[in-house]
Amino acid sequence: MHILLLSENFPPEVNAVASRVHERAVYWVRDGHEVTIVTCFPNFPQGRLHEGWRQRALHVSFVDGIRVIRVPTYMAANEGLLRRTIDFASFMVSAVVATPRLPRADVVVGSSPQFFAAVAAWIIARIRRKPFVFEIADLWPASVRAVGAVRDGWILGLFEKLELFLYRQSMAVVALTDAFKRNLVSRGIAPEKIHVVINGVDLLRYAPQPRDKVLERELGVGDRFVIGYIGTLGMAHGLENVIEAAERLRSLANLTFMFVGDGACRAALEREVSGRELTNVIFAGQQPKNRIAGYWSVCDIALVHLRDDPVFADVIPSKMFEAMGMGLPILLVAPSGEASRILETEGAGIWVNAGDPLALADAARRLMSNRMQRAECSLRSAAAAERYSRRRQAIDMCAVLVDATHESSTGAQLKSAPPG
């Protein structure tokens, strides 16, 4: 089978979308499938071309056996709505314009949260007369409303109509959480076309390992207890809550909160830390993908954090699975929902509700002082990773794509998805 997948993010970008699309496609190629990814030139999250890259009309390369076709776009930093929407729309237009130069495929997939990629995938699928599959990693535009990027009004209403249109036009919908499926069903999408394929971790890349002593020295944390957040420092993550907790814990001389990554909120967070004269918070900046496991290795606790909004109760952050792969105890700060259910079921760490810096500070203090609890959570975390492997996710999603191509060719209805 030849899979054509559209995603605005792909390595060398290091956000969750890029990792999911790349790591999963590697397994599809190893299983004998042909995979083409249509993406843009790397610029996330700053909205600037990564060093060594330049835009051109079309760029074709092969990465780990995956054909990668890059198209030019308008670039914007990961903040604000208007410029980001222009960015998204430009990718949609460029991808559709490139249709005559794309290879033949059996199925066309649009991967969110950038749902204009799904619009382009639907158009290309219509032109090619191939089945269209919509992968839902985020309920956009609901998440845009949640972070306050735009007020309720006719614009969001228009986007939501387009969102529902795409769900109905798809041969299948792949949702990353059970809550996403429930949301879609409540809005009139046929349940039999929605398949839940939970996110995962590439266990070839993330596994328990000794603390990286060289990196310890570089960061100056060799004798410190490190609570690490690794990922995008964005509007959806509510990380100002961590700064509040860090201030409450400033008397603990050997504790450090470490942020690894970049994003719309990084500058504001750094200003807060500087203004409060906090010495227990460090920023390591954006790191290449091949160094992320090393940064996880210097963490005593993995911090997974989401904004205090009901929309994010339906989200399962991929960094939680990376932390499981590393065998780390997890401190999850999020609204009660999908992620907290998984964490508590697996016994891999502690959950506290979002938006409560006192609760976060107390949980951090408890984990820091209880070595036995951390050891137990570490064991359970590593054991849970096997149940959320990228390999398993690749197999499950590929089954949906195979089913979509078969049912499209026969004109029959898709079989019901197995329990998510």
VEXTORDO-599063 format. One record per residue (C-alpha): residue number from 1; residue in three letters; x, y, z. Coordinates in steps of 0.05 Angstrom, whole numbers. Layout:
<vexvos>
VEXVO:NUM:ALA:X:Y:Z;
...
</vexvos>
This chain:
<vexvos>
VEXVO:1:MET:0:0:0;
VEXVO:2:HIS:24:71:-15;
VEXVO:3:ILE:6:121:39;
VEXVO:4:LEU:5:195:23;
VEXVO:5:LEU:3:236:88;
VEXVO:6:LEU:0:311:96;
VEXVO:7:SER:28:343:159;
VEXVO:8:GLU:57:413:166;
VEXVO:9:ASN:108:388:217;
VEXVO:10:PHE:163:337:204;
VEXVO:11:PRO:236:328:229;
VEXVO:12:PRO:282:364:238;
VEXVO:13:GLU:225:398:275;
VEXVO:14:VAL:219:365:343;
VEXVO:15:ASN:147:378:365;
VEXVO:16:ALA:98:322:381;
VEXVO:17:VAL:66:322:311;
VEXVO:18:ALA:133:316:276;
VEXVO:19:SER:155:258:320;
VEXVO:20:ARG:89:221:313;
VEXVO:21:VAL:87:226:237;
VEXVO:22:HIS:160:207:227;
VEXVO:23:GLU:166:151:278;
VEXVO:24:ARG:102:117:256;
VEXVO:25:ALA:120:122:182;
VEXVO:26:VAL:186:88:196;
VEXVO:27:TYR:149:26:219;
VEXVO:28:TRP:103:28:158;
VEXVO:29:VAL:163:28:112;
VEXVO:30:ARG:194:-30:150;
VEXVO:31:ASP:130:-68:141;
VEXVO:32:GLY:135:-61:66;
VEXVO:33:HIS:90:-1:52;
VEXVO:34:GLU:110:60:11;
VEXVO:35:VAL:102:126:48;
VEXVO:36:THR:102:197:22;
VEXVO:37:ILE:99:255:70;
VEXVO:38:VAL:79:324:44;
VEXVO:39:THR:103:377:92;
VEXVO:40:CYS:133:447:94;
VEXVO:41:PHE:205:471:102;
VEXVO:42:PRO:226:465:175;
VEXVO:43:ASN:210:529:214;
VEXVO:44:PHE:171:510:277;
VEXVO:45:PRO:164:540:328;
VEXVO:46:GLN:200:606:314;
VEXVO:47:GLY:171:615:244;
VEXVO:48:ARG:241:619:215;
VEXVO:49:LEU:276:570:169;
VEXVO:50:HIS:321:523:207;
VEXVO:51:GLU:395:534:194;
VEXVO:52:GLY:419:505:128;
VEXVO:53:TRP:350:505:95;
VEXVO:54:ARG:321:550:41;
VEXVO:55:GLN:252:548:10;
VEXVO:56:ARG:242:528:-62;
VEXVO:57:ALA:182:508:-106;
VEXVO:58:LEU:188:435:-87;
VEXVO:59:HIS:240:394:-49;
VEXVO:60:VAL:242:318:-50;
VEXVO:61:SER:286:276:-4;
VEXVO:62:PHE:285:208:30;
VEXVO:63:VAL:287:202:105;
VEXVO:64:ASP:291:132:135;
VEXVO:65:GLY:260:104:71;
VEXVO:66:ILE:203:156:72;
VEXVO:67:ARG:194:201:12;
VEXVO:68:VAL:189:272:40;
VEXVO:69:ILE:161:326:-6;
VEXVO:70:ARG:168:397:21;
VEXVO:71:VAL:127:455:-7;
VEXVO:72:PRO:137:530:6;
VEXVO:73:THR:94:566:57;
VEXVO:74:TYR:85:633:92;
VEXVO:75:MET:121:624:158;
VEXVO:76:ALA:96:650:225;
VEXVO:77:ALA:117:638:297;
VEXVO:78:ASN:74:592:338;
VEXVO:79:GLU:33:649:369;
VEXVO:80:GLY:-27:690:351;
VEXVO:81:LEU:-83:670:305;
VEXVO:82:LEU:-82:712:242;
VEXVO:83:ARG:-10:699:219;
VEXVO:84:ARG:-14:626:239;
VEXVO:85:THR:-78:618:200;
VEXVO:86:ILE:-45:648:139;
VEXVO:87:ASP:13:600:151;
VEXVO:88:PHE:-34:541:154;
VEXVO:89:ALA:-74:563:93;
VEXVO:90:SER:-10:573:52;
VEXVO:91:PHE:10:501:66;
VEXVO:92:MET:-59:479:42;
VEXVO:93:VAL:-53:518:-23;
VEXVO:94:SER:19:496:-37;
VEXVO:95:ALA:3:423:-24;
VEXVO:96:VAL:-57:424:-70;
VEXVO:97:VAL:-18:461:-125;
VEXVO:98:ALA:35:407:-120;
VEXVO:99:THR:-16:351:-133;
VEXVO:100:PRO:6:337:-205;
VEXVO:101:ARG:77:325:-180;
VEXVO:102:LEU:57:279:-123;
VEXVO:103:PRO:65:203:-132;
VEXVO:104:ARG:6:157:-139;
VEXVO:105:ALA:-22:133:-73;
VEXVO:106:ASP:-76:86:-47;
VEXVO:107:VAL:-100:130:10;
VEXVO:108:VAL:-91:203:29;
VEXVO:109:VAL:-85:222:102;
VEXVO:110:GLY:-91:291:133;
VEXVO:111:SER:-61:297:202;
VEXVO:112:SER:-83:350:252;
VEXVO:113:PRO:-77:392:295;
VEXVO:114:GLN:-64:436:234;
VEXVO:115:PHE:-131:420:203;
VEXVO:116:PHE:-118:459:138;
VEXVO:117:ALA:-72:400:123;
VEXVO:118:ALA:-135:357:125;
VEXVO:119:VAL:-170:404:77;
VEXVO:120:ALA:-113:396:28;
VEXVO:121:ALA:-114:321:38;
VEXVO:122:TRP:-188:318:23;
VEXVO:123:ILE:-179:360:-40;
VEXVO:124:ILE:-121:317:-64;
VEXVO:125:ALA:-161:254:-49;
VEXVO:126:ARG:-219:280:-90;
VEXVO:127:ILE:-174:298:-148;
VEXVO:128:ARG:-140:229:-145;
VEXVO:129:ARG:-206:193:-130;
VEXVO:130:LYS:-175:159:-69;
VEXVO:131:PRO:-202:150:1;
VEXVO:132:PHE:-189:207:50;
VEXVO:133:VAL:-173:192:124;
VEXVO:134:PHE:-173:247:176;
VEXVO:135:GLU:-127:238:237;
VEXVO:136:ILE:-149:278:298;
VEXVO:137:ALA:-93:297:346;
VEXVO:138:ASP:-129:358:372;
VEXVO:139:LEU:-200:385:369;
VEXVO:140:TRP:-182:447:329;
VEXVO:141:PRO:-214:499:330;
VEXVO:142:ALA:-239:482:400;
VEXVO:143:SER:-167:487:427;
VEXVO:144:VAL:-159:556:395;
VEXVO:145:ARG:-220:579:434;
VEXVO:146:ALA:-193:547:497;
VEXVO:147:VAL:-127:585:497;
VEXVO:148:GLY:-162:651:482;
VEXVO:149:ALA:-128:661:415;
VEXVO:150:VAL:-193:686:386;
VEXVO:151:ARG:-261:704:413;
VEXVO:152:ASP:-323:664:398;
VEXVO:153:GLY:-357:689:335;
VEXVO:154:TRP:-371:676:263;
VEXVO:155:ILE:-299:658:246;
VEXVO:156:LEU:-296:600:295;
VEXVO:157:GLY:-366:580:274;
VEXVO:158:LEU:-343:576:202;
VEXVO:159:PHE:-282:535:221;
VEXVO:160:GLU:-326:487:260;
VEXVO:161:LYS:-372:477:201;
VEXVO:162:LEU:-311:461:158;
VEXVO:163:GLU:-286:414:213;
VEXVO:164:LEU:-352:375:213;
VEXVO:165:PHE:-353:374:137;
VEXVO:166:LEU:-285:340:136;
VEXVO:167:TYR:-306:288:186;
VEXVO:168:ARG:-366:270:144;
VEXVO:169:GLN:-327:269:80;
VEXVO:170:SER:-273:223:107;
VEXVO:171:MET:-274:148:94;
VEXVO:172:ALA:-248:140:166;
VEXVO:173:VAL:-229:184:225;
VEXVO:174:VAL:-170:165:269;
VEXVO:175:ALA:-176:196:338;
VEXVO:176:LEU:-118:196:387;
VEXVO:177:THR:-164:192:448;
VEXVO:178:ASP:-230:160:468;
VEXVO:179:ALA:-254:229:489;
VEXVO:180:PHE:-244:255:418;
VEXVO:181:LYS:-288:199:393;
VEXVO:182:ARG:-342:214:444;
VEXVO:183:ASN:-339:288:423;
VEXVO:184:LEU:-348:271:350;
VEXVO:185:VAL:-405:223:361;
VEXVO:186:SER:-441:275:404;
VEXVO:187:ARG:-436:322:344;
VEXVO:188:GLY:-468:273:296;
VEXVO:189:ILE:-408:236:266;
VEXVO:190:ALA:-422:163:254;
VEXVO:191:PRO:-387:122:308;
VEXVO:192:GLU:-370:65:261;
VEXVO:193:LYS:-323:108:221;
VEXVO:194:ILE:-283:133:282;
VEXVO:195:HIS:-223:90:303;
VEXVO:196:VAL:-185:105:368;
VEXVO:197:VAL:-110:97:360;
VEXVO:198:ILE:-77:124:423;
VEXVO:199:ASN:-11:160:417;
VEXVO:200:GLY:54:125:435;
VEXVO:201:VAL:129:126:444;
VEXVO:202:ASP:185:98:400;
VEXVO:203:LEU:219:48:446;
VEXVO:204:LEU:279:45:399;
VEXVO:205:ARG:293:117:417;
VEXVO:206:TYR:268:124:489;
VEXVO:207:ALA:289:73:542;
VEXVO:208:PRO:316:76:614;
VEXVO:209:GLN:388:98:615;
VEXVO:210:PRO:440:125:664;
VEXVO:211:ARG:442:199:676;
VEXVO:212:ASP:483:236:623;
VEXVO:213:LYS:541:262:664;
VEXVO:214:VAL:567:307:608;
VEXVO:215:LEU:499:340:601;
VEXVO:216:GLU:494:346:677;
VEXVO:217:ARG:557:387:677;
VEXVO:218:GLU:534:430:618;
VEXVO:219:LEU:469:446:654;
VEXVO:220:GLY:500:453:723;
VEXVO:221:VAL:452:404:755;
VEXVO:222:GLY:499:348:776;
VEXVO:223:ASP:480:351:850;
VEXVO:224:ARG:408:374:841;
VEXVO:225:PHE:340:342:839;
VEXVO:226:VAL:312:358:770;
VEXVO:227:ILE:238:364:751;
VEXVO:228:GLY:240:368:675;
VEXVO:229:TYR:190:394:624;
VEXVO:230:ILE:210:376:553;
VEXVO:231:GLY:167:401:496;
VEXVO:232:THR:134:463:466;
VEXVO:233:LEU:128:522:513;
VEXVO:234:GLY:61:542:484;
VEXVO:235:MET:-5:574:501;
VEXVO:236:ALA:-38:506:511;
VEXVO:237:HIS:9:487:567;
VEXVO:238:GLY:-4:539:622;
VEXVO:239:LEU:68:538:645;
VEXVO:240:GLU:62:602:686;
VEXVO:241:ASN:33:554:738;
VEXVO:242:VAL:102:521:743;
VEXVO:243:ILE:135:588:756;
VEXVO:244:GLU:86:601:813;
VEXVO:245:ALA:102:532:842;
VEXVO:246:ALA:177:543:834;
VEXVO:247:GLU:172:607:875;
VEXVO:248:ARG:137:569:931;
VEXVO:249:LEU:194:518:930;
VEXVO:250:ARG:252:567:925;
VEXVO:251:SER:275:549:996;
VEXVO:252:LEU:292:478:972;
VEXVO:253:ALA:364:491:954;
VEXVO:254:ASN:376:428:913;
VEXVO:255:LEU:313:430:870;
VEXVO:256:THR:313:453:797;
VEXVO:257:PHE:256:460:747;
VEXVO:258:MET:284:451:677;
VEXVO:259:PHE:249:473:613;
VEXVO:260:VAL:274:443:548;
VEXVO:261:GLY:241:471:485;
VEXVO:262:ASP:216:534:453;
VEXVO:263:GLY:150:565:437;
VEXVO:264:ALA:103:625:441;
VEXVO:265:CYS:109:631:517;
VEXVO:266:ARG:183:621:527;
VEXVO:267:ALA:202:695:529;
VEXVO:268:ALA:146:711:578;
VEXVO:269:LEU:166:654:623;
VEXVO:270:GLU:239:675:623;
VEXVO:271:ARG:218:746:641;
VEXVO:272:GLU:177:720:699;
VEXVO:273:VAL:235:679:725;
VEXVO:274:SER:282:738:719;
VEXVO:275:GLY:233:786:751;
VEXVO:276:ARG:222:740:810;
VEXVO:277:GLU:297:726:815;
VEXVO:278:LEU:286:651:816;
VEXVO:279:THR:349:610:816;
VEXVO:280:ASN:313:543:815;
VEXVO:281:VAL:288:548:742;
VEXVO:282:ILE:332:538:680;
VEXVO:283:PHE:317:541:606;
VEXVO:284:ALA:356:494:560;
VEXVO:285:GLY:325:518:495;
VEXVO:286:GLN:305:478:434;
VEXVO:287:GLN:344:414:424;
VEXVO:288:PRO:352:366:365;
VEXVO:289:LYS:313:302:369;
VEXVO:290:ASN:374:258:379;
VEXVO:291:ARG:390:295:444;
VEXVO:292:ILE:321:291:477;
VEXVO:293:ALA:332:224:511;
VEXVO:294:GLY:395:252:542;
VEXVO:295:TYR:356:310:572;
VEXVO:296:TRP:304:262:599;
VEXVO:297:SER:360:222:631;
VEXVO:298:VAL:381:280:676;
VEXVO:299:CYS:309:287:702;
VEXVO:300:ASP:288:256:768;
VEXVO:301:ILE:215:271:752;
VEXVO:302:ALA:182:283:684;
VEXVO:303:LEU:134:342:687;
VEXVO:304:VAL:75:338:639;
VEXVO:305:HIS:33:401:640;
VEXVO:306:LEU:-30:427:606;
VEXVO:307:ARG:-71:491:612;
VEXVO:308:ASP:-130:493:661;
VEXVO:309:ASP:-187:487:611;
VEXVO:310:PRO:-238:430:601;
VEXVO:311:VAL:-218:423:528;
VEXVO:312:PHE:-150:396:550;
VEXVO:313:ALA:-183:341:592;
VEXVO:314:ASP:-189:304:525;
VEXVO:315:VAL:-115:310:508;
VEXVO:316:ILE:-61:258:522;
VEXVO:317:PRO:7:293:516;
VEXVO:318:SER:57:252:477;
VEXVO:319:LYS:112:272:526;
VEXVO:320:MET:78:228:578;
VEXVO:321:PHE:93:167:536;
VEXVO:322:GLU:165:190:524;
VEXVO:323:ALA:173:194:600;
VEXVO:324:MET:144:124:606;
VEXVO:325:GLY:194:99:555;
VEXVO:326:MET:250:130:597;
VEXVO:327:GLY:223:97:660;
VEXVO:328:LEU:212:163:696;
VEXVO:329:PRO:161:178:750;
VEXVO:330:ILE:112:228:721;
VEXVO:331:LEU:82:290:753;
VEXVO:332:LEU:21:305:710;
VEXVO:333:VAL:-13:373:717;
VEXVO:334:ALA:-77:373:675;
VEXVO:335:PRO:-152:375:679;
VEXVO:336:SER:-182:309:701;
VEXVO:337:GLY:-192:267:639;
VEXVO:338:GLU:-158:221:590;
VEXVO:339:ALA:-86:232:612;
VEXVO:340:SER:-100:229:687;
VEXVO:341:ARG:-139:165:677;
VEXVO:342:ILE:-81:131:641;
VEXVO:343:LEU:-30:156:692;
VEXVO:344:GLU:-70:132:752;
VEXVO:345:THR:-88:66:719;
VEXVO:346:GLU:-15:52:705;
VEXVO:347:GLY:9:78:772;
VEXVO:348:ALA:65:115:737;
VEXVO:349:GLY:63:179:777;
VEXVO:350:ILE:21:233:811;
VEXVO:351:TRP:-34:274:780;
VEXVO:352:VAL:-55:342:805;
VEXVO:353:ASN:-108:387:775;
VEXVO:354:ALA:-87:443:728;
VEXVO:355:GLY:-82:515:751;
VEXVO:356:ASP:-65:500:823;
VEXVO:357:PRO:8:520:838;
VEXVO:358:LEU:1:501:912;
VEXVO:359:ALA:-20:430:893;
VEXVO:360:LEU:37:426:842;
VEXVO:361:ALA:88:450:894;
VEXVO:362:ASP:62:400:946;
VEXVO:363:ALA:64:341:896;
VEXVO:364:ALA:135:360:875;
VEXVO:365:ARG:157:363:948;
VEXVO:366:ARG:125:295:964;
VEXVO:367:LEU:158:261:904;
VEXVO:368:MET:224:293:920;
VEXVO:369:SER:224:268:992;
VEXVO:370:ASN:198:197:978;
VEXVO:371:ARG:250:155:943;
VEXVO:372:MET:209:91:950;
VEXVO:373:GLN:149:122:916;
VEXVO:374:ARG:192:148:859;
VEXVO:375:ALA:224:78:850;
VEXVO:376:GLU:155:45:847;
VEXVO:377:CYS:129:97:797;
VEXVO:378:SER:192:87:754;
VEXVO:379:LEU:181:12:750;
VEXVO:380:ARG:107:21:732;
VEXVO:381:SER:124:76:682;
VEXVO:382:ALA:173:32:644;
VEXVO:383:ALA:125:-27:644;
VEXVO:384:ALA:68:16:617;
VEXVO:385:ALA:110:40:558;
VEXVO:386:GLU:103:-28:524;
VEXVO:387:ARG:28:-17:520;
VEXVO:388:TYR:36:50:486;
VEXVO:389:SER:92:36:437;
VEXVO:390:ARG:97:72:370;
VEXVO:391:ARG:102:3:338;
VEXVO:392:ARG:34:-16:364;
VEXVO:393:GLN:5:51:342;
VEXVO:394:ALA:33:43:272;
VEXVO:395:ILE:2:-27:265;
VEXVO:396:ASP:-66:-3:290;
VEXVO:397:MET:-69:58:245;
VEXVO:398:CYS:-44:19:185;
VEXVO:399:ALA:-101:-30:194;
VEXVO:400:VAL:-150:29:189;
VEXVO:401:LEU:-116:53:125;
VEXVO:402:VAL:-118:-16:94;
VEXVO:403:ASP:-191:-22:112;
VEXVO:404:ALA:-205:47:82;
VEXVO:405:THR:-173:29:15;
VEXVO:406:HIS:-209:-37:13;
VEXVO:407:GLU:-277:-9:31;
VEXVO:408:SER:-268:49:-17;
VEXVO:409:SER:-254:2:-75;
VEXVO:410:THR:-315:-41:-59;
VEXVO:411:GLY:-361:17:-42;
VEXVO:412:ALA:-380:-16:23;
VEXVO:413:GLN:-383:15:92;
VEXVO:414:LEU:-324:13:138;
VEXVO:415:LYS:-325:-40:191;
VEXVO:416:SER:-335:-16:262;
VEXVO:417:ALA:-271:1:298;
VEXVO:418:PRO:-248:-46:353;
VEXVO:419:PRO:-254:-19:423;
VEXVO:420:GLY:-206:38:433;
</vexvos>
